[in-house]
């Protein structure tokens, strides 16, 4: 089983952010979508800028324009961008051109009717895909989609798996063994309240996730 990365998303509390940094996830996500219960709100950019370089600080956007995303990248020193709306391949390409060192993740909401052929136009303009449960609120539902659908994805572009993942899914993650699975994205199942994570549970998840790959 390949080494799977860990992303923890929906961070906004400064003390909680620092506590999570000590767990050393590979990615830490900050949501810049004002409709989200985990919107960063008044979070100060320096509190993100000063995180260890080994943690890829990830800005999550939903249908923001290029100028807004670019400004946030510069202000917060973001290392990765996650586009969770209906962003076009052209926008993704513009980001890659303007910020060649930034990773771009394009998220897609998956349901039983989802057609993975839709991803082809993004192949050359993003670094990763992210597969989440399809919801009107663009994620954060705490619900998983049917992972059997992943068998229909035959592309080589690596992907993040998201959507209601908790400690109870560790055996299922091991059983997936999908060649393009790159990272597990956790959020609401590890919360004390929206945007406030249970650090002890995340430590347990990380230990067991990496233990699967020993």
C-alpha positions as CSV (number, residue, x, y, z in Angstrom):
1,X,0.0,0.0,0.0
2,X,1.4,3.4,-1.0
3,X,2.1,6.0,1.6
4,X,-1.1,8.0,1.9
5,X,-0.9,11.7,2.9
6,X,-3.2,13.3,5.6
7,X,-5.1,16.5,5.1
8,X,-7.1,18.1,8.0
9,X,-9.5,20.8,6.7
10,X,-11.7,23.5,8.2
11,X,-9.3,25.1,10.7
12,X,-9.9,28.5,12.1
13,X,-9.1,28.7,15.8
14,X,-5.4,29.9,16.5
15,X,-4.8,27.6,19.5
16,X,-6.3,24.6,17.7
17,X,-4.2,25.3,14.6
18,X,-1.0,25.3,16.7
19,X,-2.1,22.1,18.5
20,X,-2.7,20.4,15.1
21,X,0.6,21.6,13.7
22,X,2.3,19.5,16.4
23,X,0.6,16.4,14.9
24,X,2.2,17.3,11.6
25,X,-0.5,16.5,9.0
26,X,0.8,16.8,5.5
27,X,-1.9,19.4,4.6
28,X,-3.9,21.9,6.7
29,X,-7.0,23.4,5.2
30,X,-8.5,26.9,5.7
31,X,-11.9,27.7,4.2
32,X,-12.3,31.1,2.5
33,X,-15.9,30.5,1.6
34,X,-18.1,32.8,3.7
35,X,-21.1,30.4,3.6
36,X,-19.2,27.7,5.4
37,X,-19.6,27.0,9.1
38,X,-15.8,26.7,9.1
39,X,-15.1,30.0,7.3
40,X,-11.7,31.4,8.6
41,X,-13.4,34.6,9.7
42,X,-11.0,36.9,11.6
43,X,-8.1,34.5,11.4
44,X,-4.9,36.5,11.1
45,X,-2.7,35.7,8.1
46,X,0.5,35.5,10.2
47,X,-1.0,32.6,12.2
48,X,-1.0,30.6,8.9
49,X,2.2,32.0,7.5
50,X,4.3,30.8,10.4
51,X,3.2,27.2,10.3
52,X,6.0,24.7,9.7
53,X,7.1,24.4,6.0
54,X,6.4,20.6,6.1
55,X,2.7,21.4,6.4
56,X,1.1,22.5,3.1
57,X,-1.3,25.3,4.1
58,X,-4.3,24.9,1.8
59,X,-6.8,27.6,0.9
60,X,-10.3,26.3,0.1
61,X,-12.3,28.5,-2.3
62,X,-15.8,28.1,-3.9
63,X,-16.3,30.1,-7.1
64,X,-14.0,32.9,-6.2
65,X,-12.4,35.0,-9.0
66,X,-8.7,34.8,-9.8
67,X,-7.9,38.2,-8.2
68,X,-9.4,37.1,-4.9
69,X,-7.6,33.8,-4.8
70,X,-4.3,35.4,-5.8
71,X,-4.6,38.0,-3.1
72,X,-5.3,35.4,-0.5
73,X,-2.3,33.3,-1.6
74,X,-0.1,36.2,-1.1
75,X,-1.6,37.4,2.2
76,X,-1.6,34.0,3.9
77,X,1.5,32.5,2.2
78,X,-0.6,29.5,1.0
79,X,1.2,26.5,-0.6
80,X,-1.9,24.7,-2.0
81,X,-5.2,25.8,-3.4
82,X,-8.4,23.7,-3.3
83,X,-11.1,24.8,-5.7
84,X,-14.5,23.4,-4.5
85,X,-17.0,25.0,-6.8
86,X,-17.6,25.1,-10.6
87,X,-14.2,26.6,-11.4
88,X,-13.1,26.2,-15.0
89,X,-9.9,24.6,-16.4
90,X,-9.0,28.1,-17.6
91,X,-9.0,29.4,-14.1
92,X,-6.9,26.5,-12.9
93,X,-4.4,27.1,-15.7
94,X,-4.3,30.9,-14.9
95,X,-3.4,30.0,-11.2
96,X,-0.7,27.6,-12.3
97,X,0.8,30.2,-14.6
98,X,0.7,33.0,-12.0
99,X,1.9,30.8,-9.1
100,X,4.0,28.0,-10.6
101,X,5.0,26.7,-7.2
102,X,1.5,26.4,-5.9
103,X,-0.3,23.0,-5.9
104,X,-3.8,23.2,-7.3
105,X,-6.5,20.7,-6.2
106,X,-9.8,20.6,-8.1
107,X,-12.7,19.1,-6.0
108,X,-15.7,17.3,-7.4
109,X,-18.9,16.2,-5.7
110,X,-19.5,12.5,-6.3
111,X,-22.9,10.9,-6.5
112,X,-24.2,7.8,-8.3
113,X,-24.5,9.6,-11.6
114,X,-21.1,11.2,-11.6
115,X,-19.2,10.8,-14.9
116,X,-15.4,10.7,-14.4
117,X,-14.9,11.6,-18.0
118,X,-15.6,15.2,-16.9
119,X,-12.1,15.3,-15.4
120,X,-10.2,15.0,-18.6
121,X,-10.2,18.8,-19.3
122,X,-8.5,19.4,-16.0
123,X,-5.7,16.8,-16.3
124,X,-3.1,19.2,-17.5
125,X,-4.0,22.2,-15.3
126,X,-4.2,20.8,-11.8
127,X,-2.0,18.7,-9.6
128,X,-4.6,16.7,-7.8
129,X,-8.3,15.9,-7.8
130,X,-10.4,15.7,-4.7
131,X,-13.5,13.5,-4.5
132,X,-16.1,14.6,-1.9
133,X,-19.7,13.8,-1.3
134,X,-22.0,15.9,-3.5
135,X,-23.9,18.4,-1.5
136,X,-25.5,21.8,-2.1
137,X,-23.2,23.3,0.5
138,X,-20.0,22.3,-1.3
139,X,-18.8,19.7,1.2
140,X,-18.7,19.6,5.0
141,X,-21.7,17.3,5.1
142,X,-20.2,14.6,7.3
143,X,-21.5,12.1,4.8
144,X,-19.6,9.6,2.7
145,X,-20.3,8.8,-0.9
146,X,-20.3,5.2,-2.3
147,X,-16.6,4.4,-2.6
148,X,-17.5,1.7,-5.1
149,X,-17.7,4.6,-7.6
150,X,-13.9,5.0,-7.3
151,X,-13.5,1.8,-9.4
152,X,-14.8,3.9,-12.3
153,X,-11.9,6.3,-12.0
154,X,-9.0,5.0,-14.2
155,X,-7.1,8.2,-14.5
156,X,-3.5,8.6,-13.4
157,X,-4.0,12.0,-11.7
158,X,-3.7,11.3,-7.9
159,X,-6.7,12.2,-5.8
160,X,-7.7,13.2,-2.2
161,X,-10.6,11.2,-0.8
162,X,-13.0,13.3,1.3
163,X,-16.5,13.2,2.7
164,X,-17.5,12.2,6.2
165,X,-14.3,10.1,6.9
166,X,-13.9,9.0,10.5
167,X,-11.9,6.6,12.6
168,X,-14.4,3.9,11.6
169,X,-13.3,4.1,8.0
170,X,-9.7,2.9,8.5
171,X,-10.3,-0.7,7.5
172,X,-12.2,0.5,4.4
173,X,-9.4,2.8,3.4
174,X,-6.9,-0.1,3.6
175,X,-9.3,-2.2,1.5
176,X,-9.5,0.4,-1.2
177,X,-6.0,0.0,-2.4
178,X,-6.7,2.3,-5.4
179,X,-3.5,3.2,-7.3
180,X,-4.3,6.9,-7.6
181,X,-5.3,7.4,-4.0
182,X,-2.9,10.1,-2.7
183,X,-4.4,11.6,0.5
184,X,-7.2,11.3,3.0
185,X,-9.0,14.5,3.8
186,X,-10.7,14.6,7.2
187,X,-12.9,17.3,8.7
188,X,-16.3,17.2,10.5
189,X,-16.0,13.7,12.0
190,X,-13.1,15.0,14.1
191,X,-14.7,18.1,15.5
192,X,-15.8,19.3,18.9
193,X,-17.8,22.0,17.1
194,X,-17.5,23.4,13.5
195,X,-13.9,24.5,13.0
196,X,-12.6,23.1,16.3
197,X,-10.9,19.8,16.0
198,X,-10.4,17.0,18.5
199,X,-6.6,16.7,18.3
200,X,-6.4,13.4,20.3
201,X,-8.7,11.7,17.7
202,X,-6.7,13.1,14.8
203,X,-3.5,11.7,16.4
204,X,-5.1,8.3,16.7
205,X,-6.3,8.4,13.1
206,X,-2.9,9.4,11.8
207,X,-1.1,6.7,13.8
208,X,-3.5,4.1,12.5
209,X,-3.5,5.4,8.9
210,X,0.3,5.2,8.8
211,X,0.3,1.9,10.7
212,X,-1.7,0.4,7.8
213,X,1.2,1.3,5.5
214,X,4.1,0.0,7.6
